[in-house]
Amino acid sequence: MLRCFSFLTGRSPRKKSLGMTNHLPPTSSSDESHANAEKRISEILNNEQTGLGSNVLSFASLEGVSVRDGHAHVTLATSRDNVSRMEPIRPQVEAEIARIPGLTGATISLTAHRATTPPPANAPAPAAGGGHRPFNLGGKRQNASSRHAPETLLPGVKAVVAVASGKGGVGKSTTAVNLAAGLAKLGVRTGLLDADIYGPSLPRMLGRNTRPEVIEGRIIPIEAWGLKSMSIGYLVDEHQAMIWRGPMVMGALTQFLGEVDWGDLDVLVIDMPPGTGDAQLTLAQKLGAKMAKGGAVIVSTPQDIALLDARRGVSMFERMETPILGVVENMSYFCCPNCNHRTELFGHGGAREEAERLGVPFLGEIPLLADIRASGDQGTPIILSAPDSEAARAYTALATTIAEALSHSDEKASS
């Protein structure tokens, strides 16, 4: 049974928590247990937290609590500048809430709202493109916000290549990592951005777990295998779920574009989140000019269900006027490591046929091999760890094709 409790806005956090039981009809012991749990949650949030020096409700307001099957879901609203204060203590607060009798677990979700208090009459106008900034990087906020305007993003980056898929689980991130490593190996100055906020995989696949430095409000990207990289996975614990709403995700992506010191790059490869949602639209809109000089690589498996979603991905980028560099058929076939017998587990040739039907280039077939999985888990792209392997040859061919396309685009722009 799901019980949701909402709170009126405009009150102090403490008043919200104290007034919540008034909305509950005391009709059953179950209702009373939910009310008691909610009261205890409010008390925990009002207690001083170790390592914080204050209570959670001193900088966040309790928006709602729901309890389902013994698991409490707590929603807190805070300013975008205070999100970084909550993240380090979130696990200990969740653990304390989970110890409430009758509960078996707890999850805290954060949402950030813009301030509604009008600025003073003599205050300067806010800079364009401010938005949510989940990471407090220091420095002056207005200066940081001015770097979020689309025309000022990625000033030293010539082109952007988005590696996308219509659905998850098709090997998009593996393709993005090996493509970026292959481009760097060819001498192309390359950066790699993990735009999948909810499921970051770059740190593990690149074998890096270093927290990036912040110098004068600018994030210094992590260098690995000849390329510069950035992922939210570098900033949070590997096991921590990013329980953020859309505006926070968009704010993080905007910070990665405007507040990371990418320097001069020939191309920034972006590992896109799966699907055709807010993140894809935001990146395509903000980076339209850069993506026009690069384009989109669509990754799919041969099976029909994946190809249906790949079509949607192609359609979205076409509507955003982003060039389609082509379609990659991943997991195209499986080769037995013992006898080299080839098995087409998901069918074969579907992506090639779909590319022909859509009138876009077909970029090649990537086999399904245990070595690809192992290299990703070990943190070394297979294009580097086993350069003579069948998979590495396929990724090298892909990187060569994309490098040639970027070169032609650069020549066209300069002519």
DRENDO-1510 file (C-alpha; in Angstrom, 1 decimal, always signed):
<recs>
REC; n; res; u; v; w
REC; 1; MET; +0.0; +0.0; +0.0 .
REC; 2; LEU; +1.3; +3.4; -1.0 .
REC; 3; ARG; +0.7; +6.4; +1.2 .
REC; 4; CYS; +1.9; +9.8; +0.1 .
REC; 5; PHE; +2.1; +12.8; +2.4 .
REC; 6; SER; +2.4; +16.3; +0.9 .
REC; 7; PHE; +3.4; +19.6; +2.6 .
REC; 8; LEU; +2.2; +23.1; +2.0 .
REC; 9; THR; +4.9; +25.5; +0.6 .
REC; 10; GLY; +5.8; +28.8; +2.2 .
REC; 11; ARG; +6.3; +27.4; +5.7 .
REC; 12; SER; +9.6; +26.8; +7.5 .
REC; 13; PRO; +10.9; +23.2; +7.2 .
REC; 14; ARG; +10.2; +22.6; +10.9 .
REC; 15; LYS; +6.6; +23.8; +10.6 .
REC; 16; LYS; +6.1; +21.5; +7.6 .
REC; 17; SER; +7.3; +18.5; +9.5 .
REC; 18; LEU; +5.3; +19.3; +12.7 .
REC; 19; GLY; +2.1; +19.9; +10.7 .
REC; 20; MET; +2.2; +16.8; +8.6 .
REC; 21; THR; +0.2; +14.5; +10.8 .
REC; 22; ASN; -2.8; +16.8; +10.6 .
REC; 23; HIS; -3.4; +15.6; +7.0 .
REC; 24; LEU; -3.7; +12.0; +8.0 .
REC; 25; PRO; -7.0; +10.4; +8.7 .
REC; 26; PRO; -6.5; +8.3; +11.8 .
REC; 27; THR; -8.6; +5.5; +10.6 .
REC; 28; SER; -6.3; +2.5; +11.0 .
REC; 29; SER; -3.2; +1.3; +12.7 .
REC; 30; SER; -1.4; +1.3; +9.3 .
REC; 31; ASP; -2.2; +5.0; +9.0 .
REC; 32; GLU; -0.9; +5.6; +12.5 .
REC; 33; SER; +2.3; +3.7; +11.8 .
REC; 34; HIS; +2.9; +5.8; +8.7 .
REC; 35; ALA; +2.3; +9.0; +10.7 .
REC; 36; ASN; +4.7; +7.9; +13.4 .
REC; 37; ALA; +7.4; +7.0; +10.8 .
REC; 38; GLU; +7.0; +10.4; +9.2 .
REC; 39; LYS; +7.2; +12.1; +12.5 .
REC; 40; ARG; +10.4; +10.2; +13.3 .
REC; 41; ILE; +11.9; +11.1; +9.9 .
REC; 42; SER; +11.2; +14.7; +10.6 .
REC; 43; GLU; +13.0; +14.4; +13.9 .
REC; 44; ILE; +16.0; +12.8; +12.3 .
REC; 45; LEU; +16.2; +15.5; +9.7 .
REC; 46; ASN; +16.1; +18.1; +12.5 .
REC; 47; ASN; +18.9; +16.5; +14.4 .
REC; 48; GLU; +22.5; +17.7; +14.0 .
REC; 49; GLN; +24.4; +15.4; +11.6 .
REC; 50; THR; +28.0; +14.2; +12.1 .
REC; 51; GLY; +30.2; +15.9; +9.6 .
REC; 52; LEU; +27.7; +18.6; +8.8 .
REC; 53; GLY; +27.6; +20.7; +11.9 .
REC; 54; SER; +23.9; +21.4; +11.5 .
REC; 55; ASN; +20.6; +19.7; +10.7 .
REC; 56; VAL; +19.4; +18.8; +7.2 .
REC; 57; LEU; +16.3; +21.0; +7.5 .
REC; 58; SER; +18.5; +24.0; +8.1 .
REC; 59; PHE; +19.2; +24.1; +4.3 .
REC; 60; ALA; +16.6; +21.8; +2.9 .
REC; 61; SER; +12.8; +21.6; +3.2 .
REC; 62; LEU; +10.8; +18.3; +3.4 .
REC; 63; GLU; +8.5; +18.1; +0.4 .
REC; 64; GLY; +7.1; +14.7; +0.9 .
REC; 65; VAL; +7.4; +11.2; +2.4 .
REC; 66; SER; +5.9; +8.0; +1.0 .
REC; 67; VAL; +6.2; +4.5; +2.6 .
REC; 68; ARG; +5.8; +1.4; +0.5 .
REC; 69; ASP; +6.4; -2.2; +1.6 .
REC; 70; GLY; +8.5; -0.9; +4.5 .
REC; 71; HIS; +10.7; +1.4; +2.4 .
REC; 72; ALA; +10.6; +5.1; +3.0 .
REC; 73; HIS; +11.0; +7.6; +0.1 .
REC; 74; VAL; +11.9; +11.0; +1.3 .
REC; 75; THR; +11.9; +14.1; -1.0 .
REC; 76; LEU; +13.9; +17.1; +0.0 .
REC; 77; ALA; +14.0; +20.5; -1.8 .
REC; 78; THR; +17.1; +22.6; -1.5 .
REC; 79; SER; +18.9; +25.3; -3.3 .
REC; 80; ARG; +21.2; +24.2; -6.1 .
REC; 81; ASP; +24.2; +25.5; -4.2 .
REC; 82; ASN; +23.4; +23.3; -1.2 .
REC; 83; VAL; +23.1; +20.0; -3.0 .
REC; 84; SER; +26.9; +19.3; -2.4 .
REC; 85; ARG; +26.3; +19.6; +1.3 .
REC; 86; MET; +23.7; +16.9; +1.3 .
REC; 87; GLU; +25.4; +14.3; -0.9 .
REC; 88; PRO; +28.2; +13.3; +1.6 .
REC; 89; ILE; +25.8; +12.7; +4.4 .
REC; 90; ARG; +23.0; +11.1; +2.4 .
REC; 91; PRO; +24.0; +7.5; +3.2 .
REC; 92; GLN; +24.2; +8.0; +7.0 .
REC; 93; VAL; +20.8; +9.8; +7.0 .
REC; 94; GLU; +19.2; +7.1; +4.9 .
REC; 95; ALA; +20.6; +4.5; +7.3 .
REC; 96; GLU; +19.3; +6.3; +10.3 .
REC; 97; ILE; +15.8; +6.5; +8.8 .
REC; 98; ALA; +15.9; +2.8; +7.9 .
REC; 99; ARG; +16.4; +2.0; +11.6 .
REC; 100; ILE; +12.9; +3.4; +12.4 .
REC; 101; PRO; +10.7; +0.5; +13.6 .
REC; 102; GLY; +8.6; -0.8; +10.8 .
REC; 103; LEU; +10.9; +0.4; +8.1 .
REC; 104; THR; +13.4; -1.8; +6.2 .
REC; 105; GLY; +15.1; +0.9; +4.0 .
REC; 106; ALA; +15.1; +4.5; +3.0 .
REC; 107; THR; +15.9; +6.6; -0.1 .
REC; 108; ILE; +16.3; +10.4; -0.1 .
REC; 109; SER; +15.6; +12.2; -3.4 .
REC; 110; LEU; +16.8; +15.7; -3.9 .
REC; 111; THR; +15.3; +18.4; -6.1 .
REC; 112; ALA; +16.5; +21.9; -6.4 .
REC; 113; HIS; +14.4; +25.0; -7.0 .
REC; 114; ARG; +15.4; +28.4; -8.1 .
REC; 115; ALA; +15.0; +31.1; -5.5 .
REC; 116; THR; +11.7; +32.9; -5.6 .
REC; 117; THR; +12.8; +35.9; -3.6 .
REC; 118; PRO; +13.0; +38.9; -5.9 .
REC; 119; PRO; +16.5; +40.5; -6.2 .
REC; 120; PRO; +17.2; +44.0; -4.8 .
REC; 121; ALA; +16.3; +46.8; -7.1 .
REC; 122; ASN; +20.0; +47.7; -7.6 .
REC; 123; ALA; +21.1; +44.1; -8.2 .
REC; 124; PRO; +22.7; +43.4; -11.6 .
REC; 125; ALA; +20.8; +41.3; -14.1 .
REC; 126; PRO; +21.6; +37.6; -13.8 .
REC; 127; ALA; +23.7; +36.1; -16.5 .
REC; 128; ALA; +22.1; +34.1; -19.2 .
REC; 129; GLY; +22.1; +30.3; -19.0 .
REC; 130; GLY; +22.4; +30.1; -15.2 .
REC; 131; GLY; +20.1; +27.2; -14.5 .
REC; 132; HIS; +20.7; +24.6; -11.9 .
REC; 133; ARG; +24.3; +24.0; -10.8 .
REC; 134; PRO; +24.5; +20.8; -8.7 .
REC; 135; PHE; +28.2; +21.1; -8.1 .
REC; 136; ASN; +29.5; +24.0; -6.1 .
REC; 137; LEU; +32.9; +24.7; -7.7 .
REC; 138; GLY; +33.7; +27.9; -6.0 .
REC; 139; GLY; +34.4; +31.1; -7.8 .
REC; 140; LYS; +31.8; +33.7; -8.7 .
REC; 141; ARG; +28.4; +32.3; -9.7 .
REC; 142; GLN; +27.7; +34.9; -12.2 .
REC; 143; ASN; +31.0; +34.3; -14.0 .
REC; 144; ALA; +30.2; +30.5; -14.1 .
REC; 145; SER; +26.6; +31.1; -15.3 .
REC; 146; SER; +27.9; +33.2; -18.2 .
REC; 147; ARG; +29.8; +30.2; -19.5 .
REC; 148; HIS; +26.5; +28.3; -19.9 .
REC; 149; ALA; +25.2; +30.3; -22.8 .
REC; 150; PRO; +25.2; +28.1; -25.9 .
REC; 151; GLU; +27.5; +30.4; -27.9 .
REC; 152; THR; +30.2; +30.2; -25.2 .
REC; 153; LEU; +30.2; +26.4; -24.5 .
REC; 154; LEU; +33.2; +24.4; -25.5 .
REC; 155; PRO; +35.2; +27.3; -27.0 .
REC; 156; GLY; +38.3; +25.2; -27.8 .
REC; 157; VAL; +36.4; +22.2; -29.2 .
REC; 158; LYS; +36.0; +22.0; -33.0 .
REC; 159; ALA; +33.4; +19.3; -33.2 .
REC; 160; VAL; +31.1; +17.0; -31.1 .
REC; 161; VAL; +30.3; +13.4; -31.9 .
REC; 162; ALA; +27.3; +12.0; -30.0 .
REC; 163; VAL; +27.3; +8.2; -29.6 .
REC; 164; ALA; +23.7; +7.3; -29.0 .
REC; 165; SER; +21.2; +4.5; -28.9 .
REC; 166; GLY; +17.4; +4.2; -28.8 .
REC; 167; LYS; +17.6; +1.8; -25.9 .
REC; 168; GLY; +20.0; +0.7; -23.2 .
REC; 169; GLY; +22.1; -2.5; -23.2 .
REC; 170; VAL; +23.2; -2.4; -26.8 .
REC; 171; GLY; +26.9; -1.5; -26.0 .
REC; 172; LYS; +26.8; +2.2; -26.6 .
REC; 173; SER; +29.2; +3.1; -23.8 .
REC; 174; THR; +31.7; +0.4; -24.9 .
REC; 175; THR; +31.5; +1.7; -28.4 .
REC; 176; ALA; +32.0; +5.3; -27.3 .
REC; 177; VAL; +35.0; +4.5; -25.2 .
REC; 178; ASN; +36.7; +2.5; -27.9 .
REC; 179; LEU; +35.8; +5.1; -30.5 .
REC; 180; ALA; +37.4; +7.9; -28.4 .
REC; 181; ALA; +40.5; +5.8; -27.7 .
REC; 182; GLY; +40.8; +4.9; -31.4 .
REC; 183; LEU; +40.5; +8.6; -32.4 .
REC; 184; ALA; +43.2; +9.5; -29.9 .
REC; 185; LYS; +45.4; +6.7; -31.2 .
REC; 186; LEU; +45.1; +8.2; -34.7 .
REC; 187; GLY; +46.4; +11.5; -33.4 .
REC; 188; VAL; +43.0; +13.3; -33.1 .
REC; 189; ARG; +42.9; +15.5; -30.0 .
REC; 190; THR; +39.9; +13.8; -28.2 .
REC; 191; GLY; +37.8; +14.3; -25.2 .
REC; 192; LEU; +35.1; +11.9; -23.8 .
REC; 193; LEU; +32.1; +13.1; -21.8 .
REC; 194; ASP; +29.9; +10.6; -20.0 .
REC; 195; ALA; +26.4; +12.2; -20.3 .
REC; 196; ASP; +24.6; +9.3; -18.7 .
REC; 197; ILE; +24.1; +10.8; -15.3 .
REC; 198; TYR; +22.0; +8.0; -13.9 .
REC; 199; GLY; +24.3; +5.2; -15.1 .
REC; 200; PRO; +27.9; +6.5; -15.4 .
REC; 201; SER; +30.3; +3.9; -16.6 .
REC; 202; LEU; +33.4; +5.8; -17.8 .
REC; 203; PRO; +35.5; +5.6; -14.6 .
REC; 204; ARG; +35.3; +1.8; -14.6 .
REC; 205; MET; +35.8; +1.4; -18.4 .
REC; 206; LEU; +38.8; +3.8; -18.4 .
REC; 207; GLY; +40.3; +2.4; -15.2 .
REC; 208; ARG; +40.3; +5.7; -13.4 .
REC; 209; ASN; +38.7; +6.5; -10.0 .
REC; 210; THR; +40.5; +9.8; -9.3 .
REC; 211; ARG; +38.4; +12.8; -8.2 .
REC; 212; PRO; +39.1; +15.7; -10.6 .
REC; 213; GLU; +40.7; +18.9; -9.3 .
REC; 214; VAL; +38.8; +22.2; -9.3 .
REC; 215; ILE; +41.0; +25.2; -10.1 .
REC; 216; GLU; +39.4; +28.7; -9.9 .
REC; 217; GLY; +36.0; +27.2; -10.5 .
REC; 218; ARG; +37.0; +25.0; -13.4 .
REC; 219; ILE; +36.9; +21.2; -13.4 .
REC; 220; ILE; +40.1; +19.7; -14.7 .
REC; 221; PRO; +39.2; +16.6; -16.8 .
REC; 222; ILE; +40.8; +13.2; -16.0 .
REC; 223; GLU; +43.3; +12.1; -18.6 .
REC; 224; ALA; +43.3; +8.4; -19.6 .
REC; 225; TRP; +44.7; +6.6; -22.7 .
REC; 226; GLY; +45.6; +9.7; -24.5 .
REC; 227; LEU; +42.2; +11.5; -24.1 .
REC; 228; LYS; +40.5; +13.8; -21.6 .
REC; 229; SER; +37.5; +12.5; -19.9 .
REC; 230; MET; +34.7; +13.6; -17.5 .
REC; 231; SER; +31.9; +11.7; -15.8 .
REC; 232; ILE; +29.7; +12.3; -12.8 .
REC; 233; GLY; +31.1; +8.9; -11.7 .
REC; 234; TYR; +34.4; +10.7; -10.8 .
REC; 235; LEU; +32.5; +13.0; -8.4 .
REC; 236; VAL; +30.3; +10.5; -6.5 .
REC; 237; ASP; +30.8; +7.0; -5.0 .
REC; 238; GLU; +30.5; +4.2; -7.5 .
REC; 239; HIS; +27.7; +2.6; -5.5 .
REC; 240; GLN; +25.7; +5.8; -5.0 .
REC; 241; ALA; +22.5; +6.1; -7.0 .
REC; 242; MET; +21.9; +9.5; -8.6 .
REC; 243; ILE; +18.4; +10.2; -7.4 .
REC; 244; TRP; +17.9; +13.5; -9.2 .
REC; 245; ARG; +15.0; +15.0; -11.1 .
REC; 246; GLY; +15.3; +16.4; -14.6 .
REC; 247; PRO; +16.4; +20.0; -13.8 .
REC; 248; MET; +19.3; +18.7; -11.7 .
REC; 249; VAL; +20.5; +16.4; -14.5 .
REC; 250; MET; +20.3; +19.2; -17.0 .
REC; 251; GLY; +22.3; +21.4; -14.6 .
REC; 252; ALA; +25.0; +18.8; -14.2 .
REC; 253; LEU; +25.3; +18.3; -18.0 .
REC; 254; THR; +25.5; +22.1; -18.5 .
REC; 255; GLN; +28.2; +22.4; -15.9 .
REC; 256; PHE; +30.2; +19.6; -17.7 .
REC; 257; LEU; +30.0; +21.6; -20.9 .
REC; 258; GLY; +30.6; +25.0; -19.5 .
REC; 259; GLU; +32.7; +24.5; -16.4 .
REC; 260; VAL; +35.1; +21.7; -17.4 .
REC; 261; ASP; +38.5; +23.0; -18.8 .
REC; 262; TRP; +38.5; +20.9; -21.9 .
REC; 263; GLY; +41.1; +23.0; -23.6 .
REC; 264; ASP; +41.7; +22.6; -27.3 .
REC; 265; LEU; +40.2; +19.5; -28.8 .
REC; 266; ASP; +39.5; +18.3; -32.4 .
REC; 267; VAL; +36.5; +16.4; -31.1 .
REC; 268; LEU; +34.5; +15.7; -28.0 .
REC; 269; VAL; +32.9; +12.3; -28.0 .
REC; 270; ILE; +29.7; +12.3; -25.9 .
REC; 271; ASP; +28.4; +9.0; -24.5 .
REC; 272; MET; +24.7; +9.8; -24.5 .
REC; 273; PRO; +22.2; +8.4; -22.2 .
REC; 274; PRO; +19.8; +5.9; -23.9 .
REC; 275; GLY; +16.6; +7.0; -25.4 .
REC; 276; THR; +15.3; +10.3; -26.8 .
REC; 277; GLY; +14.6; +12.4; -23.8 .
REC; 278; ASP; +15.5; +15.7; -22.1 .
REC; 279; ALA; +19.3; +15.1; -22.1 .
REC; 280; GLN; +19.5; +14.4; -25.8 .
REC; 281; LEU; +17.4; +17.4; -26.6 .
REC; 282; THR; +19.3; +19.7; -24.3 .
REC; 283; LEU; +22.7; +18.6; -25.7 .
REC; 284; ALA; +21.5; +18.9; -29.3 .
REC; 285; GLN; +20.1; +22.4; -28.7 .
REC; 286; LYS; +23.1; +23.7; -26.8 .
REC; 287; LEU; +25.7; +22.2; -29.0 .
REC; 288; GLY; +23.9; +22.5; -32.4 .
REC; 289; ALA; +26.8; +24.3; -34.1 .
REC; 290; LYS; +29.5; +21.9; -32.7 .
REC; 291; MET; +27.4; +18.8; -33.6 .
REC; 292; ALA; +26.8; +20.1; -37.1 .
REC; 293; LYS; +30.6; +19.8; -37.6 .
REC; 294; GLY; +30.6; +16.3; -36.1 .
REC; 295; GLY; +27.4; +14.3; -35.9 .
REC; 296; ALA; +25.7; +11.3; -34.3 .
REC; 297; VAL; +26.7; +7.7; -34.3 .
REC; 298; ILE; +23.8; +5.4; -33.6 .
REC; 299; VAL; +24.5; +2.0; -31.9 .
REC; 300; SER; +22.1; -0.9; -32.3 .
REC; 301; THR; +22.1; -4.7; -32.1 .
REC; 302; PRO; +20.7; -6.6; -35.1 .
REC; 303; GLN; +17.5; -7.6; -33.4 .
REC; 304; ASP; +14.2; -6.0; -34.5 .
REC; 305; ILE; +13.3; -4.5; -31.1 .
REC; 306; ALA; +16.6; -2.6; -30.9 .
REC; 307; LEU; +16.3; -1.4; -34.5 .
REC; 308; LEU; +12.9; +0.0; -33.7 .
REC; 309; ASP; +14.5; +2.3; -31.1 .
REC; 310; ALA; +17.4; +3.0; -33.3 .
REC; 311; ARG; +15.0; +4.5; -35.9 .
REC; 312; ARG; +13.7; +6.8; -33.2 .
REC; 313; GLY; +17.2; +7.9; -32.5 .
REC; 314; VAL; +18.0; +8.7; -36.1 .
REC; 315; SER; +14.7; +10.5; -36.4 .
REC; 316; MET; +15.4; +12.7; -33.3 .
REC; 317; PHE; +18.8; +13.8; -34.5 .
REC; 318; GLU; +17.5; +14.5; -38.0 .
REC; 319; ARG; +14.8; +16.7; -36.5 .
REC; 320; MET; +17.5; +18.5; -34.5 .
REC; 321; GLU; +19.4; +19.0; -37.8 .
REC; 322; THR; +22.3; +16.9; -36.5 .
REC; 323; PRO; +24.2; +15.0; -39.2 .
REC; 324; ILE; +24.0; +11.2; -38.9 .
REC; 325; LEU; +27.5; +9.8; -39.3 .
REC; 326; GLY; +26.1; +6.3; -39.4 .
REC; 327; VAL; +24.8; +3.2; -37.7 .
REC; 328; VAL; +27.0; +0.6; -35.9 .
REC; 329; GLU; +25.8; -3.0; -35.6 .
REC; 330; ASN; +27.1; -4.1; -32.2 .
REC; 331; MET; +26.9; -7.7; -30.9 .
REC; 332; SER; +26.7; -8.6; -34.6 .
REC; 333; TYR; +27.8; -12.2; -34.1 .
REC; 334; PHE; +29.5; -14.4; -31.5 .
REC; 335; CYS; +32.7; -16.3; -32.2 .
REC; 336; CYS; +33.3; -19.3; -29.9 .
REC; 337; PRO; +36.7; -18.8; -28.3 .
REC; 338; ASN; +37.4; -22.5; -28.5 .
REC; 339; CYS; +36.4; -23.5; -32.0 .
REC; 340; ASN; +35.9; -20.1; -33.7 .
REC; 341; HIS; +32.4; -21.2; -34.7 .
REC; 342; ARG; +30.3; -18.1; -35.6 .
REC; 343; THR; +26.8; -17.8; -34.1 .
REC; 344; GLU; +24.4; -15.0; -34.9 .
REC; 345; LEU; +22.7; -14.8; -31.5 .
REC; 346; PHE; +20.6; -11.7; -32.3 .
REC; 347; GLY; +20.2; -12.1; -36.0 .
REC; 348; HIS; +22.6; -10.5; -38.4 .
REC; 349; GLY; +22.6; -7.6; -40.9 .
REC; 350; GLY; +19.6; -5.8; -39.4 .
REC; 351; ALA; +21.5; -2.6; -38.8 .
REC; 352; ARG; +23.0; -2.6; -42.3 .
REC; 353; GLU; +19.5; -3.0; -43.8 .
REC; 354; GLU; +18.1; -0.3; -41.6 .
REC; 355; ALA; +20.9; +2.1; -42.5 .
REC; 356; GLU; +20.2; +1.5; -46.1 .
REC; 357; ARG; +16.5; +2.0; -45.6 .
REC; 358; LEU; +17.1; +5.3; -43.8 .
REC; 359; GLY; +19.7; +6.5; -46.3 .
REC; 360; VAL; +22.5; +6.8; -43.7 .
REC; 361; PRO; +26.0; +5.3; -43.7 .
REC; 362; PHE; +26.6; +1.8; -42.2 .
REC; 363; LEU; +29.7; +2.0; -40.1 .
REC; 364; GLY; +30.5; -1.7; -39.5 .
REC; 365; GLU; +29.9; -4.8; -37.4 .
REC; 366; ILE; +31.3; -5.2; -33.9 .
REC; 367; PRO; +31.4; -8.9; -32.7 .
REC; 368; LEU; +30.1; -10.1; -29.3 .
REC; 369; LEU; +33.3; -11.3; -27.6 .
REC; 370; ALA; +34.2; -12.0; -24.0 .
REC; 371; ASP; +37.4; -10.1; -24.4 .
REC; 372; ILE; +35.4; -6.9; -25.0 .
REC; 373; ARG; +33.6; -7.3; -21.7 .
REC; 374; ALA; +36.7; -8.2; -19.9 .
REC; 375; SER; +38.7; -5.2; -21.2 .
REC; 376; GLY; +35.9; -2.9; -20.1 .
REC; 377; ASP; +35.8; -4.3; -16.6 .
REC; 378; GLN; +39.5; -4.1; -16.3 .
REC; 379; GLY; +39.6; -0.5; -17.4 .
REC; 380; THR; +41.5; -0.8; -20.7 .
REC; 381; PRO; +39.7; -0.3; -24.0 .
REC; 382; ILE; +40.2; -3.4; -26.1 .
REC; 383; ILE; +41.4; -1.3; -29.0 .
REC; 384; LEU; +44.5; -0.7; -26.9 .
REC; 385; SER; +44.8; -3.8; -24.8 .
REC; 386; ALA; +44.5; -6.2; -27.8 .
REC; 387; PRO; +45.1; -4.1; -30.9 .
REC; 388; ASP; +45.3; -7.2; -33.2 .
REC; 389; SER; +42.1; -8.7; -32.1 .
REC; 390; GLU; +39.0; -8.9; -34.3 .
REC; 391; ALA; +37.1; -6.4; -32.1 .
REC; 392; ALA; +40.0; -3.9; -32.1 .
REC; 393; ARG; +40.2; -4.1; -35.9 .
REC; 394; ALA; +36.5; -3.3; -36.0 .
REC; 395; TYR; +36.8; -0.4; -33.6 .
REC; 396; THR; +39.9; +0.9; -35.5 .
REC; 397; ALA; +37.9; +0.9; -38.8 .
REC; 398; LEU; +35.1; +2.8; -37.0 .
REC; 399; ALA; +37.5; +5.4; -35.6 .
REC; 400; THR; +39.2; +5.8; -39.0 .
REC; 401; THR; +35.9; +6.4; -40.7 .
REC; 402; ILE; +34.8; +9.0; -38.1 .
REC; 403; ALA; +38.2; +10.7; -38.3 .
REC; 404; GLU; +37.9; +11.0; -42.1 .
REC; 405; ALA; +34.4; +12.5; -41.7 .
REC; 406; LEU; +35.7; +15.0; -39.2 .
REC; 407; SER; +38.5; +15.9; -41.6 .
REC; 408; HIS; +36.2; +16.5; -44.5 .
REC; 409; SER; +33.9; +18.6; -42.3 .
REC; 410; ASP; +36.9; +20.7; -41.2 .
REC; 411; GLU; +38.0; +21.2; -44.8 .
REC; 412; LYS; +34.5; +22.2; -45.8 .
REC; 413; ALA; +34.2; +24.7; -43.0 .
REC; 414; SER; +37.6; +26.3; -43.9 .
REC; 415; SER; +37.0; +26.5; -47.6 .
</recs>
